Amino acid sequence: MAENGKNDEAEIQARIEHHTLDLLAKPRISRARDEGAAALLASVPDADEASKALFPDVGTEVALNALVGFVDGYTGGDQPRLIMRPPRLLDGQSVPGNRGLHDNPDTFYRMIPLDGRSDFILEGNLGPNPATIFEISLLTSAWNTTANLTKVDLELEPRKTFRLHVGPEPGPAADVYIRVPVDAEMLLVRETLADWSTELPCRLTIENRIDRGGPRKNDDEAYIDAAVRRVDKWFSESIRLTKAPLARPANDFSPPVISNEHGKLVTMAYSIGHFRLREEEALIFTLTPGSAEYVVAPITNLWGTTGAGLARGASWNSKQAAMNVDGSFTCVLSRRDPGVHNWLDPEDLERGFVFLRWAGLDTERSPDPAPALDVQLATLPDLRRLLPAETRWVDTDERQALWKQRAREHAKRYSHLR
């Protein structure tokens, strides 16, 4: 335990992750996972063989994604927890990831489950190089965003501490108060670490102001019932997020739009589409930031989960990519390495999603200049002719060095949870 009765974040995370694995082993929850996974797999009846080969891991990650945002580590208290985490070692044991729902691989996601009684102080301590984008959102059970705070709202700067009161009524002194509605489901803290080499997440602690009835040693049937409902909901949402973009033609991406539905940020514009590429084909994405502070192009598989190719280059953002002279950046998505620095590597998947994001927009006015997107289907031999003159090209040795650098830098964000 840390001083002032606040748990160390690494200890909390380990307890929560052990709890999720305990729950997943329960027969009723394991059965909910299997039934949900079968429905999710069936939602793409024409999935290619390479995608289907990934699926056993996808089903487990979706179930764990649901549970890690639900359990309390047997403490009986509201606690922050890291979600959307890649596979890793837990006390020396290899455990699955808990990604899904089209996570942004640049974002360090932490959440606190809410209900109408939730009442706590959330304290955050920023380091010398905080996230490019910082957002705290309150989501209802329908996953509509009813409150959202940015780093501007919280007046965040390096090495600053903030205190946020989350509760049904105003009470203790804090920098900001967020009212908890009766249909609240979660408080989501998203820190987008655009520069993997320097930016690190803040430290979070919670001071609970109500008694949740813990700690306890076991979960009763009511708790198991609620966990099953949670897993069912996450698979239903995964199916919706899979089927909706597939209703559009392959390789067709709409202009970026802002929405507060389904957990989206009101400070962000989005464009999601699915790709389907033969071995000699490529998609050329040119993303123009407009007034956005940060832009990213990440790949997921057909069920919204980022793959192992993350370190290899399954995403590029506006602080990593080789930029064009006009401030835009161009990525090439292809199954074979095209020799372009900004290669979006799908790990030889023929099909998948790209969930493009433009972040840090002003909620008080329409973006000016507006974010923009251009997408072009081409063949690999045409790239030299079609790409901007300033395009950076790399050879095999440079590609291997990039992969190693990205893997090393991405791992830094989890250092305080080891």
DAMOGI-V791607 format. One record per backbone hydrogen bond with DSSP energy under -0.5 kcal/mol. CO is the residue of the C=O (numbers start at 1). NH is the residue of the N-H. If there is no record, write none. Layout:
BEGIN
co=CO nh=NH
co=CO nh=NH
END
This chain:
BEGIN
co=2 nh=5
co=3 nh=6
co=6 nh=2
co=8 nh=12
co=9 nh=13
co=10 nh=14
co=11 nh=15
co=12 nh=16
co=13 nh=17
co=14 nh=18
co=15 nh=19
co=16 nh=20
co=17 nh=21
co=18 nh=22
co=19 nh=23
co=20 nh=24
co=21 nh=25
co=23 nh=26
co=26 nh=30
co=27 nh=31
co=28 nh=32
co=29 nh=33
co=30 nh=34
co=31 nh=35
co=32 nh=36
co=33 nh=37
co=34 nh=38
co=35 nh=39
co=36 nh=40
co=37 nh=41
co=38 nh=42
co=39 nh=43
co=40 nh=43
co=41 nh=44
co=44 nh=47
co=48 nh=52
co=49 nh=53
co=50 nh=54
co=51 nh=54
co=51 nh=55
co=52 nh=55
co=54 nh=57
co=54 nh=58
co=55 nh=59
co=56 nh=60
co=57 nh=61
co=58 nh=62
co=59 nh=63
co=60 nh=64
co=61 nh=65
co=62 nh=66
co=63 nh=67
co=64 nh=68
co=65 nh=69
co=67 nh=70
co=67 nh=71
co=72 nh=75
co=74 nh=215
co=74 nh=216
co=81 nh=111
co=83 nh=109
co=85 nh=98
co=88 nh=95
co=90 nh=93
co=93 nh=90
co=95 nh=88
co=98 nh=84
co=103 nh=105
co=104 nh=107
co=106 nh=193
co=107 nh=109
co=108 nh=191
co=109 nh=83
co=110 nh=189
co=111 nh=81
co=112 nh=187
co=115 nh=118
co=119 nh=209
co=120 nh=122
co=120 nh=166
co=121 nh=123
co=121 nh=207
co=122 nh=164
co=123 nh=205
co=124 nh=126
co=124 nh=162
co=125 nh=203
co=127 nh=159
co=129 nh=200
co=133 nh=192
co=134 nh=151
co=135 nh=190
co=136 nh=149
co=137 nh=139
co=137 nh=188
co=138 nh=146
co=138 nh=147
co=139 nh=185
co=139 nh=186
co=140 nh=143
co=143 nh=263
co=144 nh=140
co=144 nh=146
co=147 nh=138
co=149 nh=136
co=150 nh=154
co=151 nh=156
co=152 nh=155
co=157 nh=160
co=160 nh=126
co=162 nh=124
co=163 nh=175
co=163 nh=176
co=164 nh=122
co=164 nh=166
co=165 nh=167
co=165 nh=178
co=166 nh=120
co=167 nh=180
co=172 nh=171
co=176 nh=165
co=178 nh=167
co=179 nh=181
co=181 nh=184
co=182 nh=116
co=183 nh=141
co=185 nh=114
co=186 nh=139
co=186 nh=188
co=187 nh=112
co=187 nh=189
co=188 nh=137
co=188 nh=190
co=189 nh=110
co=189 nh=191
co=190 nh=135
co=190 nh=192
co=191 nh=108
co=191 nh=193
co=192 nh=132
co=192 nh=133
co=192 nh=194
co=194 nh=196
co=195 nh=198
co=195 nh=199
co=203 nh=125
co=205 nh=123
co=206 nh=208
co=207 nh=121
co=210 nh=212
co=220 nh=224
co=221 nh=225
co=222 nh=226
co=223 nh=227
co=224 nh=228
co=225 nh=229
co=226 nh=230
co=227 nh=231
co=228 nh=232
co=229 nh=233
co=230 nh=234
co=231 nh=235
co=232 nh=236
co=233 nh=237
co=234 nh=238
co=235 nh=239
co=236 nh=240
co=237 nh=241
co=238 nh=242
co=239 nh=243
co=240 nh=244
co=241 nh=245
co=242 nh=246
co=243 nh=247
co=244 nh=247
co=245 nh=248
co=249 nh=252
co=251 nh=253
co=257 nh=270
co=260 nh=145
co=261 nh=264
co=265 nh=259
co=265 nh=268
co=267 nh=361
co=268 nh=259
co=269 nh=358
co=270 nh=257
co=271 nh=356
co=273 nh=354
co=274 nh=251
co=275 nh=352
co=278 nh=281
co=280 nh=380
co=281 nh=335
co=282 nh=378
co=283 nh=285
co=283 nh=333
co=284 nh=286
co=284 nh=376
co=285 nh=287
co=285 nh=331
co=286 nh=288
co=286 nh=374
co=287 nh=289
co=287 nh=329
co=288 nh=372
co=289 nh=292
co=294 nh=359
co=295 nh=318
co=296 nh=357
co=297 nh=316
co=298 nh=355
co=300 nh=353
co=301 nh=304
co=304 nh=102
co=304 nh=103
co=305 nh=301
co=307 nh=310
co=308 nh=311
co=309 nh=313
co=309 nh=314
co=313 nh=345
co=314 nh=299
co=316 nh=297
co=317 nh=320
co=317 nh=321
co=321 nh=323
co=322 nh=330
co=324 nh=327
co=328 nh=324
co=329 nh=287
co=331 nh=285
co=331 nh=333
co=332 nh=334
co=332 nh=344
co=333 nh=283
co=334 nh=346
co=339 nh=394
co=340 nh=343
co=341 nh=343
co=342 nh=332
co=342 nh=344
co=343 nh=345
co=344 nh=334
co=344 nh=346
co=346 nh=349
co=350 nh=277
co=352 nh=275
co=353 nh=300
co=354 nh=273
co=354 nh=356
co=355 nh=298
co=356 nh=271
co=357 nh=296
co=358 nh=269
co=359 nh=293
co=359 nh=294
co=362 nh=365
co=369 nh=291
co=372 nh=288
co=374 nh=286
co=376 nh=284
co=378 nh=282
co=379 nh=382
co=380 nh=383
co=382 nh=385
co=382 nh=386
co=383 nh=387
co=388 nh=391
co=391 nh=393
co=392 nh=341
co=395 nh=399
co=396 nh=400
co=397 nh=401
co=398 nh=402
co=399 nh=403
co=400 nh=404
co=401 nh=405
co=402 nh=406
co=403 nh=407
co=404 nh=408
co=405 nh=409
co=406 nh=410
co=407 nh=411
co=408 nh=412
co=409 nh=412
co=410 nh=413
co=411 nh=414
co=412 nh=415
co=414 nh=417
co=415 nh=418
END
